[in-house]
Amino acid sequence: MSAQGRAPHGAGAFARLRALVADLEPPAGLAPIRLDLGEQRLGLPPAALRAMEAGAAWARYPVLGGEPGLRAAYEGWLARRFGIADAIAAGRIASEPAPGAKQALAVALLLAVGRRRAGGGAPRPAVVLPNPYYPTYMAATELADGAPAAYDSGATDLPRAVALAAERARAPTAAIVLCNPASPSGALVAPETLRAVAREADRRDALLLVDECYVDFGLDRAVDGAAPLLAEGAARRMLVVHSLSKRSGAPGLRSAFVAGDPESVAAYAAANRNCGVSLAAPVAQVSAALWSDDAHVESFRTAAREAWAVADATLASVPGYARPPSGFFLWLPVDDDVAAARVLWREAALSVLPGRFLSTTDQEGHDPGLGRLRIALVHEPNLLREALERLAGVVGRAPPPARHAPPRPLNHPSSARM
Amino acid sequence: MSAQGRAPHGAGAFARLRALVADLEPPAGLAPIRLDLGEQRLGLPPAALRAMEAGAAWARYPVLGGEPGLRAAYEGWLARRFGIADAIAAGRIASEPAPGAKQALAVALLLAVGRRRAGGGAPRPAVVLPNPYYPTYMAATELADGAPAAYDSGATDLPRAVALAAERARAPTAAIVLCNPASPSGALVAPETLRAVAREADRRDALLLVDECYVDFGLDRAVDGAAPLLAEGAARRMLVVHSLSKRSGAPGLRSAFVAGDPESVAAYAAANRNCGVSLAAPVAQVSAALWSDDAHVESFRTAAREAWAVADATLASVPGYARPPSGFFLWLPVDDDVAAARVLWREAALSVLPGRFLSTTDQEGHDPGLGRLRIALVHEPNLLREALERLAGVVGRAPPPARHAPPRPLNHPSSARM
């Protein structure tokens, strides 16, 4: 695979980015700024971290399934955030700790594909996944030997896009994956849309797997989550993944949890307790404190709003710039994303992710990542302003790209326009 | 499943133990002592834990594949412990961090079964595993939809037992699992035996997966590990799993690594980086310090020797008592393991694991866990002496069990003799 070639799937996007610009030198005297990594720079509430210092706790086996205090924190947050206390009390929603969203999503897909393979005789059941996607969706589908079937997460009629992708796969559907808010676009999935996708999952006897890692980053209002659908039993089999990596800016904790119907959660729990990773007591204690606190999340959201204010001011004249309803990624249209990433590194010492590193070509030949850059707005305002001024200086020179133009063949970057 | 019934597999041994004694009350006034859990009570070197207090580090994404310092610590330990510096320098042995041995073993088996299923057309390739076993071997085989084929890890001719189990499975072999030292018996696998099993794995184009979590608990001398076989390329595909849970008494860290041939390690690394769990920076830093230090391991070994001295003194007259060459588990023969576990709880407030909770019935109808108790010697000498005196008071009353008697049908505990 050449540095600019397509990888077999989106996994290793950062490795591909390193390879993409390995032959280039940024301008001398210009400090590189990473805009490719969606990692908060806000730090954790120090009080929450005190449990990490308890040496003896690291010498104990983790409690499988989590301490009662951790489980109570999950349920408290779900009840408070989504208003579903009754369904939790009635036992209609179960939850289980997970060592990060990545593993939770992968194990859930593995179980869904395994179940479908065992039940239906199809050697490669389909996994319907959004495009662009979190690379783990694709990597886990391949690990489970499922057949990926991508739908455009920016489609106007999302349930129809999902149904068409499932139909075209010509194999029983093991799972439908949905990311809400969508990443990296930040687009919100309305409850009625989610309900229609849940019906589609049920019709196909598939798991509905909802990734809500960005659910607390609504910029103007709280994002509607899938938990109320869980409470009403909108899909027979449904798992929702929540994580502290984005919500609390704590990706080092590897702390997430799944909420879902009791049967699907029990299957995940059995797999994770026997074959996975349980949360150590100090991690569980810190996690419980973070799930129980909303103030630091509000401060993160405030920081995200400030970052978007900087972007609004700096990028107003950049063709295609638009502020999304949630999140901290700018999903910027450009003419050629791979060429743009190279030019931004060479001329402005900015690292950004080409959209195609997070997407695939669907069954209709469409790749929604082509001609997009993922730009993470996670630095403090002054550094961010400098980064975005450099960005505007480079991409502001380009003619406005046609946002819905058909994808063009990938030219060699040195001959491609940006 | 009744409280005393067989579970479909060995996973959940502790849950089964809780259910087994749920209807019993230990004697009033006798403090319960847990002998079922193999958890060291020695604590971590405090200096090693300082990195845990670095709050900012928890807010960063883990480095996929581990920091250079962590990888250097693995290689340093492998070179120092097994004398294979040259093979490491020559790139014949690769390594990769893992979030605990449980996950490493499970992912390795998943990949091995998937590879065999893809390659050979067999829907359920075989996984040849020791009996008794670490429950994860069996749970991972089931998760991967492989067919378990158990061999008696106490067999006199181990390579023959492995070959027979593989033969009887009547399916292509995906992997051969070997635990060295064996657990819970503590028996050592000689290098020439391991080499013969490696040849068997090669003959079958199977992965040789060696679990060496107890490799640093040789009581009289250092245990020979599989690393020299890796260095000499004894098997085409071979992974060895090492963990800090036992070696450093740090199960809360969830810190392990796999060493193996570069291709097998690369497959594990890709699966874990994309779909698994990476070590957070503070965990990696503490882990590197622990892999680089042998003094605390020697002190653990000294503590194990002291524990066995207490056992020698207390249990000398107990029928079937024998000190193993490694480890901290007594694998004690009794007449009926399930009945014995109940009586020990009811009469002596001791919790011990019935052997059958860690074993299965093999293709010849033999279950090596029947009539054995797993008793963990991990408490400080005074508490341990009290526990073992109570134990001797109960099992010392029983007539000597026939060690190799054919398994008897499981009687109802209340009518069974111990």
Interface residues (C-beta under 8 A of the other chain):
Chain A: A11 G12 L37 E39 Q40 R41 L42 G43 L44 P46 L49 M52 E53 G55 A56 A57 W58 A59 R60 Y61 P62 L64 P99 G100 K102 Q103 L105 A106 L110 L111 G114 R117 A118 P135 T136 A139 A140 L143 D145 S245 G249 A250 P251 G252 L253 R254 A270 A271 R273 N274 C275 G276 V277 S278 A280 A281 P282 V286
Chain B: A11 G12 F14 L37 E39 Q40 R41 L42 G43 L44 P46 L49 M52 E53 G55 A56 A57 W58 A59 R60 Y61 P62 P99 G100 K102 Q103 L105 A106 L110 L111 G114 R117 A118 P135 T136 A139 A140 L143 D145 S245 G249 A250 P251 G252 L253 R254 A270 A271 R273 N274 C275 G276 V277 S278 A280 A281 P282 V286
